[in-house]
């Protein structure tokens, strides 16, 4: 039903065709970028796209439509002039949806870009078309099994649903194919002055000084989570050597965090307890500001890893079922430690990797990072 409906509607909102050379020649004054998927790491990896648009159209005003969870990631991006937040729940609430659509249309974009990576978002396409932009440029939807772009878009960009290169390059490839590119592939996350001040207050309350060591025990995908008991062992070794260890966490990390705290309850002496503290719940921006004050970071393959790579901070990232050639941040400060093998695991085919990374391996690699 979704495929049939999207195809039918696409034919009704067809935009005039546009060639790549025409797009580059027109130098639009207002550009709307729609990427409302809600994976934080993927959004960080998409930030070089904003740089490419800025370098190609230096005089344009560029606005982004994104999901609420990614607002903090892009709010202070130097290549964006404005950010709209769209929540999928708005579709069921006309009192929120209509004001948002009116605001989006009042932006009066000259051209809208629909960004895709390993999936095609019908919602993103719909928002670009509803924005009223006379031209809509987006990835070819047919490789994703949807016949939307062929009927509705002014210009289709090549799309490859399968991950065949680093995710930053995968995000950029469709735009590069039509002449929009950059030579700087570094990612960008910028905490605000207010977020930096909030981070300083947290450190003061905890009795921590800049130069502490930070770790994050969770991940968006459970198959990427290194055992919390092993995180606890590494934290204890750091505390025993006198390092201050700060544990960061997010709303999805309740399980790993609780298990980690349970493993830290019986520390051998009070001095170690004073050296290991759990950060209070905080926003993504404040978390980034905390990382800016850290000497080094330890985490799983998850969104906060990409944030650390964008800052950048010396980071040891633990990899299991995913390929670091595609997903490790390209910043040289980030080092990947990969599981050597997979064990049988009843939870699914992607599980059974992380438990084969030993605490000793992690401690040695983390300790040998150059730090700041």
C-alpha beads as a LAMMPS data file, in Angstrom:
LAMMPS data file: protein, C-alpha beads

372 atoms
371 bonds

1 atom types
1 bond types

-500.0 500.0 xlo xhi
-500.0 500.0 ylo yhi
-500.0 500.0 zlo zhi

Masses

1 110.0

Atoms # bond

1 1 1 0.000 0.000 0.000
2 1 1 2.830 2.392 0.888
3 1 1 4.585 1.730 -2.419
4 1 1 1.417 2.160 -4.466
5 1 1 0.379 5.314 -2.636
6 1 1 3.823 6.950 -2.850
7 1 1 4.013 6.227 -6.586
8 1 1 0.524 7.638 -7.206
9 1 1 1.152 10.808 -5.219
10 1 1 4.580 11.268 -6.845
11 1 1 2.919 11.521 -10.252
12 1 1 0.668 14.294 -8.970
13 1 1 3.509 16.459 -7.636
14 1 1 5.940 16.057 -10.519
15 1 1 8.682 18.708 -10.625
16 1 1 10.245 20.108 -13.831
17 1 1 13.331 18.238 -15.001
18 1 1 16.760 19.641 -14.272
19 1 1 20.202 18.687 -15.562
20 1 1 23.265 18.745 -13.268
21 1 1 24.897 21.560 -15.235
22 1 1 21.694 23.613 -14.977
23 1 1 21.630 23.137 -11.199
24 1 1 25.235 24.269 -10.842
25 1 1 24.667 27.251 -13.139
26 1 1 21.523 28.498 -11.394
27 1 1 23.313 29.081 -8.038
28 1 1 20.134 28.877 -5.877
29 1 1 19.713 31.475 -3.159
30 1 1 17.880 29.157 -0.730
31 1 1 18.602 25.450 -0.390
32 1 1 16.565 23.030 1.701
33 1 1 18.187 19.731 2.744
34 1 1 15.910 17.009 4.095
35 1 1 17.426 14.200 6.126
36 1 1 15.066 13.320 8.946
37 1 1 16.298 9.770 9.670
38 1 1 17.005 9.439 13.394
39 1 1 20.376 7.639 13.676
40 1 1 22.845 10.008 15.346
41 1 1 25.978 8.379 13.931
42 1 1 24.610 8.482 10.402
43 1 1 23.831 12.177 10.777
44 1 1 27.368 12.938 11.947
45 1 1 28.672 11.053 8.915
46 1 1 26.438 13.190 6.675
47 1 1 27.955 16.501 7.813
48 1 1 30.565 16.553 4.979
49 1 1 27.572 16.743 2.610
50 1 1 26.655 20.099 4.151
51 1 1 30.229 21.287 3.591
52 1 1 30.049 20.169 -0.055
53 1 1 26.834 22.140 -0.565
54 1 1 28.327 25.200 1.116
55 1 1 31.479 25.075 -1.018
56 1 1 29.475 24.560 -4.219
57 1 1 26.915 27.265 -3.418
58 1 1 28.819 29.695 -1.155
59 1 1 26.234 32.480 -1.323
60 1 1 23.173 30.314 -0.641
61 1 1 21.223 30.118 2.578
62 1 1 21.129 26.428 3.568
63 1 1 18.493 24.927 5.875
64 1 1 18.154 21.349 7.100
65 1 1 15.134 19.308 8.143
66 1 1 16.113 16.712 10.736
67 1 1 14.661 14.607 13.541
68 1 1 14.572 15.841 17.170
69 1 1 17.253 13.367 18.287
70 1 1 19.723 14.864 15.803
71 1 1 18.989 18.531 16.452
72 1 1 21.885 18.840 18.931
73 1 1 24.278 17.225 16.434
74 1 1 23.680 19.852 13.720
75 1 1 22.367 22.907 15.581
76 1 1 25.703 24.757 15.466
77 1 1 27.038 23.302 12.223
78 1 1 28.988 26.099 10.463
79 1 1 27.721 25.027 7.029
80 1 1 24.034 25.404 7.928
81 1 1 22.082 28.627 8.414
82 1 1 18.868 27.152 9.795
83 1 1 17.560 23.843 11.151
84 1 1 13.940 22.655 11.113
85 1 1 12.923 19.819 13.430
86 1 1 10.360 17.301 12.204
87 1 1 8.957 14.616 14.476
88 1 1 7.243 11.627 12.827
89 1 1 4.480 11.948 15.433
90 1 1 3.416 15.180 13.704
91 1 1 1.674 13.145 11.002
92 1 1 -0.917 12.170 13.647
93 1 1 -1.242 15.640 15.141
94 1 1 -2.546 18.294 12.704
95 1 1 -2.158 21.019 15.347
96 1 1 1.606 20.461 15.209
97 1 1 1.872 19.381 11.575
98 1 1 0.186 22.364 9.928
99 1 1 2.301 25.062 11.639
100 1 1 5.432 23.128 10.771
101 1 1 4.468 22.805 7.095
102 1 1 3.591 26.497 6.947
103 1 1 6.996 27.370 8.402
104 1 1 8.691 25.047 5.934
105 1 1 6.876 26.606 2.972
106 1 1 7.621 30.112 4.202
107 1 1 11.331 29.322 3.832
108 1 1 10.728 29.455 0.043
109 1 1 13.506 27.133 -1.040
110 1 1 14.758 27.416 -4.617
111 1 1 15.863 23.778 -4.592
112 1 1 15.404 20.929 -2.109
113 1 1 17.786 17.986 -1.663
114 1 1 16.559 14.635 -0.351
115 1 1 19.517 12.762 1.176
116 1 1 19.649 8.974 1.414
117 1 1 22.271 6.437 2.405
118 1 1 21.361 2.757 2.825
119 1 1 17.633 3.500 2.842
120 1 1 15.216 5.800 1.048
121 1 1 12.921 7.882 3.230
122 1 1 9.477 8.486 1.760
123 1 1 8.902 10.979 4.569
124 1 1 11.950 13.005 3.524
125 1 1 10.777 12.980 -0.086
126 1 1 7.296 14.083 0.966
127 1 1 8.624 16.978 3.054
128 1 1 10.822 18.184 0.193
129 1 1 7.858 18.150 -2.178
130 1 1 5.481 19.769 0.325
131 1 1 8.026 22.539 0.966
132 1 1 6.969 24.107 -2.322
133 1 1 10.463 24.105 -3.768
134 1 1 10.219 24.344 -7.571
135 1 1 13.039 21.805 -7.942
136 1 1 13.664 18.655 -5.908
137 1 1 16.900 16.704 -6.199
138 1 1 17.249 13.300 -4.572
139 1 1 18.565 9.775 -4.797
140 1 1 17.074 7.308 -7.247
141 1 1 14.459 5.445 -5.200
142 1 1 14.091 2.448 -7.521
143 1 1 17.086 0.479 -6.151
144 1 1 15.289 0.701 -2.787
145 1 1 12.105 -0.800 -4.272
146 1 1 10.152 2.490 -4.482
147 1 1 9.066 4.253 -7.674
148 1 1 8.977 7.795 -6.293
149 1 1 11.965 9.738 -7.559
150 1 1 11.441 8.865 -11.234
151 1 1 8.020 10.519 -11.209
152 1 1 8.454 13.370 -8.731
153 1 1 12.060 14.608 -8.652
154 1 1 13.623 17.154 -10.972
155 1 1 16.969 15.396 -10.862
156 1 1 17.801 11.869 -9.716
157 1 1 21.169 11.162 -8.136
158 1 1 22.670 7.659 -8.426
159 1 1 22.032 5.526 -5.349
160 1 1 23.679 2.382 -4.001
161 1 1 21.683 0.798 -1.148
162 1 1 24.486 -1.615 -0.274
163 1 1 27.346 -0.227 1.787
164 1 1 30.349 -0.414 -0.564
165 1 1 32.690 2.225 0.900
166 1 1 33.179 4.303 4.036
167 1 1 29.857 5.763 5.139
168 1 1 31.072 9.370 4.715
169 1 1 31.986 8.660 1.088
170 1 1 28.776 6.681 0.636
171 1 1 26.783 9.731 1.751
172 1 1 28.726 12.030 -0.563
173 1 1 28.741 9.812 -3.641
174 1 1 25.266 10.749 -4.988
175 1 1 26.094 14.466 -4.846
176 1 1 29.569 13.978 -6.287
177 1 1 27.935 12.301 -9.281
178 1 1 26.188 15.582 -10.145
179 1 1 29.185 17.833 -9.454
180 1 1 28.668 18.765 -5.787
181 1 1 31.745 17.768 -3.782
182 1 1 34.433 18.744 -1.284
183 1 1 38.028 17.751 -0.612
184 1 1 37.485 17.812 3.157
185 1 1 35.783 14.634 4.382
186 1 1 36.077 15.402 8.099
187 1 1 32.878 15.340 10.146
188 1 1 31.621 18.211 12.296
189 1 1 30.019 18.468 15.747
190 1 1 30.162 21.836 17.513
191 1 1 29.020 22.217 21.160
192 1 1 27.723 25.684 21.984
193 1 1 29.182 28.010 24.617
194 1 1 26.191 27.184 26.844
195 1 1 26.780 23.453 26.479
196 1 1 30.463 23.910 27.296
197 1 1 29.553 25.857 30.431
198 1 1 27.102 23.122 31.466
199 1 1 29.887 20.544 31.021
200 1 1 32.212 22.573 33.235
201 1 1 29.561 22.723 35.955
202 1 1 29.105 18.941 35.807
203 1 1 32.837 18.388 36.210
204 1 1 32.953 20.809 39.141
205 1 1 30.051 18.996 40.841
206 1 1 31.814 15.637 40.370
207 1 1 35.177 16.964 41.514
208 1 1 36.766 16.115 38.155
209 1 1 39.390 18.108 36.269
210 1 1 39.995 18.345 32.512
211 1 1 42.130 15.450 31.342
212 1 1 39.941 12.697 32.833
213 1 1 39.337 9.444 30.957
214 1 1 35.808 8.814 29.636
215 1 1 33.949 5.687 28.612
216 1 1 30.497 4.887 27.252
217 1 1 29.198 1.313 27.829
218 1 1 26.112 1.283 25.584
219 1 1 25.266 1.157 21.892
220 1 1 22.238 1.616 19.694
221 1 1 22.508 -2.040 18.633
222 1 1 22.833 -4.654 21.361
223 1 1 25.066 -6.835 19.180
224 1 1 27.662 -4.030 19.322
225 1 1 27.776 -3.873 23.145
226 1 1 30.931 -5.069 24.888
227 1 1 30.066 -6.754 28.232
228 1 1 29.540 -4.250 31.053
229 1 1 31.578 -6.422 33.430
230 1 1 34.565 -5.973 31.123
231 1 1 34.060 -2.196 31.034
232 1 1 34.084 -2.338 34.846
233 1 1 37.428 -4.168 34.864
234 1 1 39.011 -1.554 32.617
235 1 1 37.588 1.296 34.703
236 1 1 38.986 -0.279 37.881
237 1 1 42.446 -0.571 36.341
238 1 1 42.359 3.085 35.380
239 1 1 41.188 4.166 38.829
240 1 1 43.867 2.040 40.506
241 1 1 46.473 3.996 38.556
242 1 1 44.994 7.295 39.720
243 1 1 43.055 8.312 36.616
244 1 1 39.642 9.930 36.934
245 1 1 37.137 7.828 34.969
246 1 1 33.877 9.420 33.806
247 1 1 31.057 7.138 32.633
248 1 1 28.846 8.712 29.967
249 1 1 25.447 7.307 29.002
250 1 1 22.275 8.072 27.099
251 1 1 18.569 7.206 27.366
252 1 1 19.074 3.846 25.594
253 1 1 21.917 2.734 27.855
254 1 1 19.980 1.916 31.037
255 1 1 20.730 -1.823 30.883
256 1 1 24.504 -1.663 30.274
257 1 1 24.845 1.224 32.742
258 1 1 23.023 -0.636 35.532
259 1 1 25.163 -3.731 34.968
260 1 1 28.326 -1.643 34.948
261 1 1 27.394 0.087 38.203
262 1 1 26.578 -3.284 39.763
263 1 1 30.064 -4.533 38.901
264 1 1 31.594 -1.437 40.478
265 1 1 29.775 -1.728 43.821
266 1 1 32.507 -3.783 45.524
267 1 1 35.581 -1.748 44.655
268 1 1 38.527 -2.641 46.893
269 1 1 39.019 0.836 48.391
270 1 1 37.269 4.191 48.655
271 1 1 39.916 5.987 46.613
272 1 1 38.903 3.994 43.538
273 1 1 35.259 4.924 44.128
274 1 1 36.242 8.601 44.154
275 1 1 38.026 8.133 40.839
276 1 1 35.047 6.578 38.991
277 1 1 31.937 8.718 38.573
278 1 1 28.783 8.415 36.476
279 1 1 27.858 11.593 34.623
280 1 1 24.314 12.863 35.179
281 1 1 21.848 12.546 32.282
282 1 1 22.656 15.282 29.785
283 1 1 21.974 16.320 26.213
284 1 1 24.053 15.218 23.251
285 1 1 25.600 18.671 23.038
286 1 1 26.648 18.671 26.698
287 1 1 28.008 15.152 26.263
288 1 1 30.121 16.403 23.353
289 1 1 31.358 19.286 25.503
290 1 1 32.334 16.813 28.233
291 1 1 34.306 14.783 25.711
292 1 1 36.161 17.926 24.679
293 1 1 37.549 18.073 28.224
294 1 1 38.610 14.402 28.309
295 1 1 42.077 13.023 27.657
296 1 1 40.769 9.880 25.933
297 1 1 37.590 7.924 25.324
298 1 1 36.489 4.271 25.202
299 1 1 33.265 3.198 23.494
300 1 1 31.469 0.651 21.358
301 1 1 30.692 1.091 17.675
302 1 1 27.762 3.488 18.081
303 1 1 26.669 7.091 17.509
304 1 1 28.812 8.622 20.254
305 1 1 31.876 7.108 18.541
306 1 1 31.173 9.265 15.490
307 1 1 30.694 12.286 17.733
308 1 1 34.100 11.643 19.313
309 1 1 35.656 11.380 15.860
310 1 1 34.161 14.711 14.855
311 1 1 35.464 16.605 17.894
312 1 1 38.068 14.883 17.622
313 1 1 39.307 13.094 20.742
314 1 1 41.674 10.137 21.159
315 1 1 39.243 7.200 21.125
316 1 1 39.397 3.429 21.310
317 1 1 36.342 2.041 19.497
318 1 1 35.361 -1.613 19.966
319 1 1 34.089 -3.419 16.866
320 1 1 32.328 -6.749 16.529
321 1 1 29.944 -7.560 13.651
322 1 1 30.436 -4.276 11.762
323 1 1 33.296 -3.446 9.413
324 1 1 35.568 -0.646 10.712
325 1 1 36.701 0.084 7.151
326 1 1 33.180 1.365 6.520
327 1 1 32.214 2.694 9.954
328 1 1 35.244 3.773 12.005
329 1 1 35.557 7.571 11.962
330 1 1 38.334 8.553 9.576
331 1 1 39.920 10.866 12.161
332 1 1 43.385 9.468 13.023
333 1 1 42.606 10.018 16.716
334 1 1 40.133 7.100 16.590
335 1 1 41.588 3.591 16.812
336 1 1 39.502 0.459 16.167
337 1 1 39.931 -2.714 18.196
338 1 1 38.174 -5.603 16.444
339 1 1 36.920 -8.870 17.847
340 1 1 39.104 -11.738 16.600
341 1 1 36.288 -14.250 16.164
342 1 1 32.598 -15.018 16.597
343 1 1 31.207 -17.493 19.098
344 1 1 27.876 -19.297 18.885
345 1 1 25.095 -17.115 20.293
346 1 1 21.375 -17.881 20.473
347 1 1 20.432 -14.198 20.198
348 1 1 21.084 -13.960 16.460
349 1 1 23.640 -14.163 13.668
350 1 1 25.241 -10.781 14.479
351 1 1 25.807 -11.642 18.146
352 1 1 28.720 -13.547 19.647
353 1 1 31.504 -11.164 18.674
354 1 1 31.972 -8.629 21.451
355 1 1 32.652 -11.055 24.315
356 1 1 35.796 -12.235 22.527
357 1 1 37.568 -8.909 23.088
358 1 1 39.426 -9.252 26.399
359 1 1 39.726 -6.533 29.084
360 1 1 43.523 -6.828 28.911
361 1 1 43.504 -6.110 25.167
362 1 1 41.263 -3.120 25.705
363 1 1 43.281 -1.755 28.627
364 1 1 46.577 -2.023 26.762
365 1 1 45.184 -0.346 23.647
366 1 1 43.368 2.373 25.603
367 1 1 46.391 3.112 27.777
368 1 1 48.652 3.381 24.713
369 1 1 46.536 6.004 22.963
370 1 1 48.463 9.279 22.671
371 1 1 45.778 11.233 24.522
372 1 1 45.443 14.976 24.042

Bonds

1 1 1 2
2 1 2 3
3 1 3 4
4 1 4 5
5 1 5 6
6 1 6 7
7 1 7 8
8 1 8 9
9 1 9 10
10 1 10 11
11 1 11 12
12 1 12 13
13 1 13 14
14 1 14 15
15 1 15 16
16 1 16 17
17 1 17 18
18 1 18 19
19 1 19 20
20 1 20 21
21 1 21 22
22 1 22 23
23 1 23 24
24 1 24 25
25 1 25 26
26 1 26 27
27 1 27 28
28 1 28 29
29 1 29 30
30 1 30 31
31 1 31 32
32 1 32 33
33 1 33 34
34 1 34 35
35 1 35 36
36 1 36 37
37 1 37 38
38 1 38 39
39 1 39 40
40 1 40 41
41 1 41 42
42 1 42 43
43 1 43 44
44 1 44 45
45 1 45 46
46 1 46 47
47 1 47 48
48 1 48 49
49 1 49 50
50 1 50 51
51 1 51 52
52 1 52 53
53 1 53 54
54 1 54 55
55 1 55 56
56 1 56 57
57 1 57 58
58 1 58 59
59 1 59 60
60 1 60 61
61 1 61 62
62 1 62 63
63 1 63 64
64 1 64 65
65 1 65 66
66 1 66 67
67 1 67 68
68 1 68 69
69 1 69 70
70 1 70 71
71 1 71 72
72 1 72 73
73 1 73 74
74 1 74 75
75 1 75 76
76 1 76 77
77 1 77 78
78 1 78 79
79 1 79 80
80 1 80 81
81 1 81 82
82 1 82 83
83 1 83 84
84 1 84 85
85 1 85 86
86 1 86 87
87 1 87 88
88 1 88 89
89 1 89 90
90 1 90 91
91 1 91 92
92 1 92 93
93 1 93 94
94 1 94 95
95 1 95 96
96 1 96 97
97 1 97 98
98 1 98 99
99 1 99 100
100 1 100 101
101 1 101 102
102 1 102 103
103 1 103 104
104 1 104 105
105 1 105 106
106 1 106 107
107 1 107 108
108 1 108 109
109 1 109 110
110 1 110 111
111 1 111 112
112 1 112 113
113 1 113 114
114 1 114 115
115 1 115 116
116 1 116 117
117 1 117 118
118 1 118 119
119 1 119 120
120 1 120 121
121 1 121 122
122 1 122 123
123 1 123 124
124 1 124 125
125 1 125 126
126 1 126 127
127 1 127 128
128 1 128 129
129 1 129 130
130 1 130 131
131 1 131 132
132 1 132 133
133 1 133 134
134 1 134 135
135 1 135 136
136 1 136 137
137 1 137 138
138 1 138 139
139 1 139 140
140 1 140 141
141 1 141 142
142 1 142 143
143 1 143 144
144 1 144 145
145 1 145 146
146 1 146 147
147 1 147 148
148 1 148 149
149 1 149 150
150 1 150 151
151 1 151 152
152 1 152 153
153 1 153 154
154 1 154 155
155 1 155 156
156 1 156 157
157 1 157 158
158 1 158 159
159 1 159 160
160 1 160 161
161 1 161 162
162 1 162 163
163 1 163 164
164 1 164 165
165 1 165 166
166 1 166 167
167 1 167 168
168 1 168 169
169 1 169 170
170 1 170 171
171 1 171 172
172 1 172 173
173 1 173 174
174 1 174 175
175 1 175 176
176 1 176 177
177 1 177 178
178 1 178 179
179 1 179 180
180 1 180 181
181 1 181 182
182 1 182 183
183 1 183 184
184 1 184 185
185 1 185 186
186 1 186 187
187 1 187 188
188 1 188 189
189 1 189 190
190 1 190 191
191 1 191 192
192 1 192 193
193 1 193 194
194 1 194 195
195 1 195 196
196 1 196 197
197 1 197 198
198 1 198 199
199 1 199 200
200 1 200 201
201 1 201 202
202 1 202 203
203 1 203 204
204 1 204 205
205 1 205 206
206 1 206 207
207 1 207 208
208 1 208 209
209 1 209 210
210 1 210 211
211 1 211 212
212 1 212 213
213 1 213 214
214 1 214 215
215 1 215 216
216 1 216 217
217 1 217 218
218 1 218 219
219 1 219 220
220 1 220 221
221 1 221 222
222 1 222 223
223 1 223 224
224 1 224 225
225 1 225 226
226 1 226 227
227 1 227 228
228 1 228 229
229 1 229 230
230 1 230 231
231 1 231 232
232 1 232 233
233 1 233 234
234 1 234 235
235 1 235 236
236 1 236 237
237 1 237 238
238 1 238 239
239 1 239 240
240 1 240 241
241 1 241 242
242 1 242 243
243 1 243 244
244 1 244 245
245 1 245 246
246 1 246 247
247 1 247 248
248 1 248 249
249 1 249 250
250 1 250 251
251 1 251 252
252 1 252 253
253 1 253 254
254 1 254 255
255 1 255 256
256 1 256 257
257 1 257 258
258 1 258 259
259 1 259 260
260 1 260 261
261 1 261 262
262 1 262 263
263 1 263 264
264 1 264 265
265 1 265 266
266 1 266 267
267 1 267 268
268 1 268 269
269 1 269 270
270 1 270 271
271 1 271 272
272 1 272 273
273 1 273 274
274 1 274 275
275 1 275 276
276 1 276 277
277 1 277 278
278 1 278 279
279 1 279 280
280 1 280 281
281 1 281 282
282 1 282 283
283 1 283 284
284 1 284 285
285 1 285 286
286 1 286 287
287 1 287 288
288 1 288 289
289 1 289 290
290 1 290 291
291 1 291 292
292 1 292 293
293 1 293 294
294 1 294 295
295 1 295 296
296 1 296 297
297 1 297 298
298 1 298 299
299 1 299 300
300 1 300 301
301 1 301 302
302 1 302 303
303 1 303 304
304 1 304 305
305 1 305 306
306 1 306 307
307 1 307 308
308 1 308 309
309 1 309 310
310 1 310 311
311 1 311 312
312 1 312 313
313 1 313 314
314 1 314 315
315 1 315 316
316 1 316 317
317 1 317 318
318 1 318 319
319 1 319 320
320 1 320 321
321 1 321 322
322 1 322 323
323 1 323 324
324 1 324 325
325 1 325 326
326 1 326 327
327 1 327 328
328 1 328 329
329 1 329 330
330 1 330 331
331 1 331 332
332 1 332 333
333 1 333 334
334 1 334 335
335 1 335 336
336 1 336 337
337 1 337 338
338 1 338 339
339 1 339 340
340 1 340 341
341 1 341 342
342 1 342 343
343 1 343 344
344 1 344 345
345 1 345 346
346 1 346 347
347 1 347 348
348 1 348 349
349 1 349 350
350 1 350 351
351 1 351 352
352 1 352 353
353 1 353 354
354 1 354 355
355 1 355 356
356 1 356 357
357 1 357 358
358 1 358 359
359 1 359 360
360 1 360 361
361 1 361 362
362 1 362 363
363 1 363 364
364 1 364 365
365 1 365 366
366 1 366 367
367 1 367 368
368 1 368 369
369 1 369 370
370 1 370 371
371 1 371 372
